[in-house]
Amino acid sequence: MKRSLIALAGLLAFIYLLNPTLGIFELVPDNIPLIGNVDEVTASTVLLSALRHFGLDLTNLFRSGPGPASPSAG
């Protein structure tokens, strides 16, 4: 049940992000200063969290610098 709800949340976030200014699903108008893009940020966070739950961690794409240190071979 939990996996189904997480998958549904991820799917809804993905659909929302496909066309955030469609008007049908727009939760916060984008022309409001400072808070206009909060709904897109929230949908992105939900989508990335759902993907991470299912084993696909894309958050490393947004980090600058070298990746995590690999264990030394000895």
Residue frames as a rotation matrix with the C-alpha (Angstrom) as fourth column:
MET 1
0.570 0.822 0.000 0.00
0.822 -0.570 0.000 0.00
0.000 0.000 -1.000 0.00
LYS 2
0.455 -0.463 -0.761 2.81
0.170 -0.793 0.585 2.42
-0.874 -0.395 -0.282 0.92
ARG 3
-0.627 -0.732 0.268 4.65
0.363 0.030 0.931 1.75
-0.689 0.681 0.247 -2.34
SER 4
-0.166 0.661 0.732 1.45
0.979 0.020 0.205 2.40
0.121 0.750 -0.650 -4.30
LEU 5
0.787 0.472 -0.398 0.88
0.551 -0.827 0.109 5.74
-0.278 -0.305 -0.911 -2.59
ILE 6
0.053 -0.855 -0.516 4.48
0.048 -0.514 0.857 6.80
-0.997 -0.071 0.014 -3.19
ALA 7
-0.688 -0.257 0.679 4.23
0.635 0.242 0.734 5.77
-0.353 0.936 -0.003 -6.84
LEU 8
0.279 0.878 0.389 0.95
0.951 -0.309 0.015 7.71
0.133 0.366 -0.921 -7.19
ALA 9
0.694 -0.088 -0.715 2.49
0.260 -0.895 0.362 10.82
-0.672 -0.437 -0.598 -5.60
GLY 10
-0.395 -0.915 -0.080 5.48
0.143 -0.147 0.979 10.57
-0.908 0.375 0.189 -7.93
LEU 11
-0.486 0.296 0.822 3.23
0.871 0.235 0.431 10.13
-0.066 0.926 -0.372 -10.96
LEU 12
0.636 0.771 -0.044 1.07
0.770 -0.637 -0.029 13.12
-0.050 -0.016 -0.999 -10.02
ALA 13
0.384 -0.594 -0.707 4.17
0.064 -0.747 0.661 15.25
-0.921 -0.299 -0.249 -9.47
PHE 14
-0.649 -0.635 0.418 5.54
0.414 0.167 0.895 14.18
-0.638 0.754 0.154 -12.86
ILE 15
-0.064 0.724 0.687 2.25
0.988 -0.051 0.145 15.04
0.140 0.688 -0.712 -14.60
TYR 16
0.768 0.347 -0.538 2.16
0.492 -0.857 0.150 18.40
-0.409 -0.380 -0.830 -12.83
LEU 17
0.043 -0.867 -0.497 5.70
-0.005 -0.497 0.868 19.20
-0.999 -0.035 -0.026 -13.94
LEU 18
-0.300 -0.123 0.946 5.04
0.875 0.359 0.325 18.30
-0.379 0.925 0.000 -17.58
ASN 19
-0.346 0.244 0.906 3.08
0.514 -0.759 0.401 21.51
0.785 0.604 0.138 -18.03
PRO 20
-0.575 0.064 -0.816 3.00
0.806 -0.124 -0.578 23.57
-0.138 -0.990 0.020 -14.81
THR 21
-0.816 0.275 -0.509 1.32
-0.205 -0.960 -0.190 26.60
-0.541 -0.051 0.840 -16.42
LEU 22
-0.819 0.548 0.169 -1.51
0.476 0.484 0.734 24.65
0.320 0.682 -0.657 -17.98
GLY 23
-0.643 0.591 0.487 -3.98
-0.611 -0.779 0.138 26.36
0.461 -0.209 0.862 -15.67
ILE 24
0.346 0.797 -0.496 -5.92
-0.271 0.590 0.760 23.24
0.898 -0.129 0.420 -14.77
PHE 25
0.540 -0.220 -0.812 -3.50
0.700 0.654 0.288 22.05
0.467 -0.724 0.507 -12.09
GLU 26
-0.326 -0.725 0.607 -1.80
0.218 -0.683 -0.698 25.38
0.920 -0.095 0.380 -11.29
LEU 27
0.191 0.366 -0.911 -1.86
0.936 0.211 0.281 25.64
0.295 -0.906 -0.303 -7.50
VAL 28
0.270 -0.205 -0.941 0.01
0.442 -0.842 0.310 28.94
-0.856 -0.499 -0.137 -7.07
PRO 29
0.963 0.103 0.251 0.14
0.271 -0.390 -0.880 31.41
0.008 0.915 -0.404 -9.98
ASP 30
0.221 -0.973 0.062 3.73
0.975 0.219 -0.029 31.87
0.015 0.067 0.998 -11.17
ASN 31
-0.026 -0.236 0.971 3.41
0.423 -0.883 -0.203 35.65
0.906 0.405 0.123 -11.40
ILE 32
0.962 0.255 0.101 3.21
0.003 -0.379 0.926 36.07
0.274 -0.890 -0.365 -7.61
PRO 33
0.232 -0.955 0.186 6.65
-0.580 -0.289 -0.762 37.30
0.781 0.069 -0.621 -6.49
LEU 34
-0.452 -0.687 0.569 8.78
-0.874 0.215 -0.435 34.97
0.177 -0.694 -0.698 -4.36
ILE 35
-0.414 0.315 0.854 6.11
-0.413 0.771 -0.485 32.28
-0.811 -0.553 -0.189 -3.87
GLY 36
0.315 0.627 -0.713 5.03
-0.900 -0.042 -0.434 31.78
-0.302 0.778 0.551 -7.47
ASN 37
0.063 -0.370 -0.927 7.24
-0.682 0.662 -0.311 28.77
0.728 0.652 -0.210 -8.04
VAL 38
-0.433 -0.194 0.880 6.75
-0.866 0.361 -0.346 27.05
-0.250 -0.912 -0.324 -4.69
ASP 39
0.569 0.721 0.396 4.35
-0.566 0.692 -0.448 24.52
-0.597 0.030 0.802 -6.21
GLU 40
0.757 -0.365 -0.542 6.88
-0.387 0.418 -0.822 23.50
0.527 0.832 0.175 -8.88
VAL 41
-0.335 -0.900 0.279 9.63
-0.770 0.091 -0.631 23.17
0.543 -0.426 -0.723 -6.26
THR 42
-0.136 0.382 0.914 7.32
-0.818 0.478 -0.321 21.02
-0.560 -0.791 0.247 -4.13
ALA 43
0.872 0.482 -0.080 6.38
-0.427 0.673 -0.604 18.81
-0.237 0.561 0.793 -7.09
SER 44
0.356 -0.828 -0.432 10.07
-0.526 0.205 -0.825 18.41
0.772 0.522 -0.363 -7.97
THR 45
-0.483 -0.524 0.702 10.89
-0.867 0.174 -0.467 17.43
0.122 -0.834 -0.539 -4.40
VAL 46
0.297 0.682 0.668 8.06
-0.669 0.648 -0.364 14.88
-0.681 -0.339 0.649 -4.31
LEU 47
0.899 0.036 -0.436 9.17
-0.391 0.515 -0.763 13.41
0.197 0.857 0.477 -7.64
LEU 48
-0.026 -0.990 -0.141 12.84
-0.622 0.127 -0.773 13.13
0.783 0.068 -0.619 -6.60
SER 49
-0.404 -0.068 0.912 11.83
-0.880 0.303 -0.367 11.59
-0.251 -0.951 -0.182 -3.27
ALA 50
0.649 0.701 0.296 9.58
-0.553 0.702 -0.449 9.03
-0.523 0.128 0.843 -4.97
LEU 51
0.700 -0.461 -0.546 12.34
-0.392 0.391 -0.833 8.09
0.597 0.797 0.093 -7.40
ARG 52
-0.358 -0.863 0.356 14.81
-0.786 0.072 -0.615 7.74
0.505 -0.499 -0.704 -4.52
HIS 53
0.059 0.470 0.881 12.37
-0.843 0.496 -0.208 5.46
-0.534 -0.731 0.425 -2.70
PHE 54
0.921 0.352 0.164 12.39
-0.196 0.786 -0.586 3.13
-0.336 0.508 0.794 -5.70
GLY 55
0.450 -0.837 0.312 16.20
0.546 0.534 0.645 3.13
-0.707 -0.120 0.697 -5.93
LEU 56
0.181 -0.377 0.909 16.86
0.898 -0.313 -0.309 5.85
0.401 0.872 0.282 -8.51
ASP 57
0.409 -0.114 -0.906 18.72
0.639 -0.673 0.373 8.64
-0.652 -0.731 -0.202 -6.70
LEU 58
0.368 -0.197 0.909 19.05
0.819 -0.394 -0.417 11.62
0.440 0.898 0.016 -9.03
THR 59
0.981 0.063 -0.186 20.08
0.155 -0.829 0.537 14.11
-0.121 -0.555 -0.823 -6.36
ASN 60
0.171 -0.985 -0.017 23.78
0.542 0.079 0.837 13.50
-0.823 -0.153 0.547 -7.10
LEU 61
0.068 -0.100 0.993 23.25
0.976 -0.199 -0.087 15.22
0.206 0.975 0.084 -10.45
PHE 62
0.739 0.356 0.571 22.78
0.286 -0.934 0.213 18.54
0.610 0.006 -0.793 -8.65
ARG 63
0.779 -0.536 -0.326 25.89
0.301 -0.138 0.944 18.42
-0.551 -0.833 0.054 -6.47
SER 64
0.793 -0.603 -0.083 28.99
-0.442 -0.475 -0.761 20.30
0.419 0.640 -0.643 -7.48
GLY 65
0.011 -0.891 0.453 32.45
-0.985 0.068 0.159 18.87
-0.173 -0.448 -0.877 -7.10
PRO 66
-0.727 -0.371 -0.578 33.60
-0.503 0.861 0.079 15.27
0.468 0.348 -0.812 -7.07
GLY 67
0.306 0.868 -0.392 31.20
-0.372 0.488 0.790 12.49
0.876 -0.096 0.472 -6.25
PRO 68
0.859 0.039 0.511 31.29
-0.505 0.232 0.831 10.43
-0.086 -0.972 0.219 -3.08
ALA 69
-0.126 -0.992 0.002 34.71
-0.991 0.126 0.051 9.05
-0.051 0.005 -0.999 -2.21
SER 70
0.641 0.265 -0.720 35.21
-0.401 0.916 -0.021 5.50
0.654 0.303 0.693 -3.29
PRO 71
0.876 -0.344 0.339 36.82
-0.201 0.379 0.903 3.07
-0.439 -0.859 0.263 -0.86
SER 72
0.148 -0.911 -0.385 40.53
-0.980 -0.188 0.068 2.70
-0.134 0.368 -0.920 -1.37
ALA 73
0.736 0.126 -0.665 41.72
-0.406 0.868 -0.285 -0.49
0.542 0.480 0.690 -2.95
GLY 74
0.974 -0.184 -0.135 44.31
0.222 0.638 0.737 -1.01
-0.049 -0.748 0.662 -0.34
